[in-house]
Amino acid sequence: MELMSRAKKISANVKENIRLLPGEELGDETWGVIYNSVGTIRSEPGYDSELVSQSLLGMPVKILENRGGWLRIQTPDKYIGWINGSVKAMTKPDLQRYLQKPKIIITSLYARSFENNNTCSYPVSDLVAGDMLTVKPGKSKFYEVVYPPDGREAYVRKEDALTVDEWSCSIELTGESIVKSAMQFIGVPYLWGGTSSKGARLQRVYQIGLFSARCYSLARCLPTGVVWQAN
């Protein structure tokens, strides 16, 4: 208010047009979880607008606004943009329950999940490095997983993933490990704003490697919370 008062003293043409976010139209569902392997985040609510960033399966996000089915979201690494589909809105308690569940993280650049615990069964979806899924207990050669938040069940080869606990313990906080993580993306197509193995920007690839080495994962979340806590 004080800022607007000062601005109006400078120019009578200044108009107050401030909207507090999250928007009231969202109700209590101001959080969400990505449910596709990669979600595209754009600068404006339209498919022809610039790519801002990408989101990965299992990533928790803040929902700020709904405009004609397009959701304005904020990722844990503070990128803000618009996404159509790929995110399931939920309440804060729903998100907290999801975050407490045990998960796996995809470590292969590319993978698939299957209907049954063999690779001859039909695929359920594609997966990329950094995707996270809720995991059930089991001792087979496959992880039995559940997709957030719609409850689809599938199987993932254990050579394509690790439990988040195993993965976080395996991280070495060294410059060499950061470079090693980024080097895995050699040959991945260039994509402005890309942060996944489907397409990436060089600077973002470096950030991905850095986040991995700091336990700030490719999916930007851990089972007990997220980079910005759901407060």
N, C-alpha and C positions, 0 to 999 in steps of 0.2 A: 504493500500500500504506500509506504514512504517513497519507494522508487517511482511509482506512478505519479505521485504528487509532484515530485521534482521534475519528471519528464513533462508534465502538463504545464509547468511554469516556463519551460524552455519553448514548447510549441503547443498551441491550442489544438492542433490537429491530431495529437496523440490520443488513441483510443485504447481502452482497456479490453483486452480479449484474452484473458488468462483462464485456462481450464485445468483444474486439478485432476491428476491421474493417480491411481486407476479410475476410470470412468464409472459413474453410478450405474450405467447399463449392465455392468458385469456382475453386480451383486457381490456375493461372497467368493465367486470363482475367479480370483485374481492370480491364480497360479496355474501352471500347466506342465505337462510332460510330453516330450516329442515321441511320436509313435511310428515314424518312418525311419528308414536307415539314414537318410539325409533330408533335412528340411531346408528350403530356400527362403532366405530372409531378404526382403527388398526395401528400397528407400521409401517407396510410396505404395499404397494399396492397388497394385496393378501388375500384370505379368510383364509389361513392357518397361517397367522401371528398373533402375540400377540394382544389381546384386550387392547387398551390404555384407552379408556373411552367410554361414551355414550353421545349422543345428544338427545334432546327432541323436540317434535313438536313445531314449532313456534320459536325455538332458532335461533337468528342471528349468523352467523359465518363469519370469514374471509376466503377467498379462496386464497391459496398460489401457487398452482401448479396443472396441469392436466397431468396425465400419463396414457394413454390408457383407459380413462374413469374413472379412480380413481382420486379423488380430495384430495389434501392435504389441510386440513382446520385447523383453530385455533378457539377454543371455547372461550367464554368470560372469563372463568376461566383459560385461558392460556394453555390448553392441545392442543397439535399438533399431528395430525395423519391423516390417510388415510381413505376415505369413498367412497363406490361405490353405487350410488343412494342416496335417502333420502334427498338430498339437491338440491335446485333450485338456480342456479347462477343468479345474478342480479347486476345492477349498484348501485353505491352509492345513487343516487336520488331515485331509486326504493326502496331501503332499508329504506331510511328516510321516504318515504310515508307510507310504511308498519308499521314502528314503531309508527307513529302518530295515527294509527287506534285504536279504543277502543277494548279491548280484555277481554276474560275470562281466568281463570287459573283453571285447573282441581285439585280438592282438595281430591277426593277419590283416594285410591291407584289404583283401577281399575275401568274403566267405558267404556261405548260405546256411540257412536253417532248414530242417526237414520235418516232414510229418511224423516220421518214425525214426528209431535209432539205427538207421542205416542209410547210406548215401544213394541207394537205389529207389528210395521212396520219393514222393513228390516234394519239391522245395516249397517252403512257406514264404520266404522272402530273401532278398539279398541283404548282406551285412557289410559294414566297412569298419576299419580300425577306429576304436574309440566308442563304438556302439555298446550300450549296456542293457542287459536283460536280467530280470529276476530269475533266480535259479532255485530248483528243488533239490533236496538231498538225493544222492544216487552214486553208484560205483561202476557204471558202465563206461564204455569208451566215448559216450556222448553226455553232454550236459542237458538235462531236461529243463527247459526255460519257459518263462511266461512273459509275453510282451506287455509292456506298460502302455497304456493303462487298460486296454480292452480285454485282456485275459486270454489272448490267443496262446496256445501251447505248441511247442516245437522242440526240436533237438539240434544241438550244435556240437560239432566235433571238438574234442578237447584240445586237439592240436591248433585250433583256431582261436582259442580264448584261454583266459585264466580267471579264477575267482578274483574279485577286487582285492581281497586280503593278500593273496599270493602275488598279485601284480604289484601292489603298493610296496610289499617287502622286497621285491626284486629290483626296485629303482635305485640307481646310484646317482647321488647328487654331485655329478662332476660335469665339467665342460665336455669331456669326451662322450659321455652318455647322451648329452643334448644333441651333439653333432650326429651321433649314431642314430638317434631317433629320427632326426630330420633327413638323414641320408636314405632312409627307407623309402622316401617319397621321390627319389630320382626316377624319372620316366613317367611320373603322374602328369596328366595334361594340365597346362596352365589354365587357371580360371580366376578372373578378378573376384576377390571376395571369398574364394573357395577355401575351406578349412578341412576338407575330407579327401580320402583317396580317390574319389570320383573326379576331383579337380581341385587344384590348390594354387594359391599365390605364394611366391617364394617367401615373402616376409611372414606370411601366416604359417607356412610350414615350419619356419624357425620357432615361432611362438608355440606351435603344437609340441615340438620337441622340448622346448623349455618348460611348458606346463606339465608335460609327462614327467620330466625329471624332478619336478617340484611337488609331485603328488597332486598337481592341479590338472586333472586328467584330460585326455582327448575329449572325453565327454563332459568335462568340467564338474564332476560331482563324485562324492564318496557316499557310502551307505549311511553314514551318520549325519550328513548335512551337505550343504552346498557352499560355494565360495561366499555368496551373500546368504547368510542364514535366513530361514523362513520366519522372520520375526514379525 
